[in-house]
Amino acid sequence: MGMQTLYQKVNADRIVRRIEELAKCSMTKKGVTRLSFSRESEMANELVAQWMQEAGMTVRRDGLNNIIGRYEGKWPDAPVLLIGSHLDSIIEAGKYDGVLGVIAAIEVIQTLYENGMRPNNPIEVIGFCDEEGARFHTTLLGSRAIAGNLREEELFAKDANGITLAEAMKEIGLDPFQYHTAARHPKTILGYLELHIEQGPILEQMNQACGVVSGIAGQSRYKFRVEGLVGHAGTVPLPLRKDALAGTAEMILAIEQIVLQYENLMATVGKLSVFPGASNVIPGLVEGTLDVRSIDDGTRRTALNRIIEECKEIAKQRGLVCEFTKVMESPAVLCSSRFIDVISSVLEERKMKSVRLVSGAGHDAMALASITDIGMIFVRCKNGLSHHPDEFVAAEDIKIGTSVLLDVALKLTS
């Protein structure tokens, strides 16, 4: 049986049914809340392990609770192709973020298994334990462990209840200080593929089911603090005020104008805290966050410097003090040109445009890029909505995306 007919055997109904079952593994009724190393995540792992076994895979969990199913190839000692995504969620998330990539990967293997096909290279499907970082505020835990980049001090990160990552791992039967056993040697890996919902509106605007990811944007996160002078709302004339909130508002508009001068640049002021926070008091202090992202690290750094300089100039003109503190910085990651070419060729074979998309969101592929080639396929989601209970992917798009993933996997392992 050739690829031409095999991809038609992808069972979208089975994928949708499994996604719905996983959505029940949730701490909340609204949306999906499945935090890492929780009762709900263990329930999800059990389901995924069962489906992996049904697809002809041998299943294990590694030293950081990543669920891994292996489908043996004709050449058992050959480098393995990894395919996967994450099983954890944010608070009150949608059903598809991460999960679609894991269930689609299982469907790829199940399609091969049910049709008696073996690739040359082994394929392993991975359900990563913690990509979002919603519980311990440390993202990409599972994939960084596999890449060998997890640090021991991260075991002592605490959740909202004061429970450390190490303690949570012990509660589910893991020895936290064996986390390093999850690390894989680069020579044993052929590459990593990830199918993921787009989390944006471009594919929908283009009326196309899926596209190829060219890279994952680099990211800078800062905290900022704008200090002014508290005053009475009824007695201090506007020209004499040192209003921290009014100054911050001007800064946000300035940030927007700077960003519009660049291509492939995003900036977001996502959180503001205003003090003292009374209706009849001029704000004397504003604390906030700034997130800047671009696939071009030079553009990101240049724009960030301009933003900070402009905000400080606005503060100076208003008699305010403005300070920025770096929280996190990660460089852009480019997908493998070989993987991009293979995904593009499959899209074109299916009469789709080879749409190349930059991912503004982080993914497990970022961590794996330090040890192997990576490739990503984006699937259209309704209204570009993600991280929301109304997140939705049509069954037809799921079928198309999974069949593309199947063909790409076969081209890479045959």
Secondary structure, DSSP 8 states (H G I E B T S, - for coil): --HHHHGGG--HHHHHHHHHHHHTS-S-SSSB---TTSHHHHHHHHHHHHHHHHTT-EEEE-TT--EEEEE--SSTTS-EEEEEEE----TTB-SSTTHHHHHHHHHHHHHHHHTT---SS-EEEEEES-SS-TTTS-TTHHHHHHHT---GGGGG-B-TTS-BHHHHHHHTT--GGGGGGG---GGGEEEEEEEEE--SSHHHHHT-SEEEEEEE-EEEEEEEEEE---EETTTS-GGG---HHHHHHHHHHHHHHHHTTSSSEEEE---EEEES--TTEE--EEEEEEEEEES-HHHHHHHHHHHHHHHHHHHHHHT-EEEEEEEEEE--EE--HHHHHHHHHHHHHTT----EEEE-S--HHHHHTTTS-EEEEEE--GGG--SSTT----HHHHHHHHHHHHHHHHHHH-
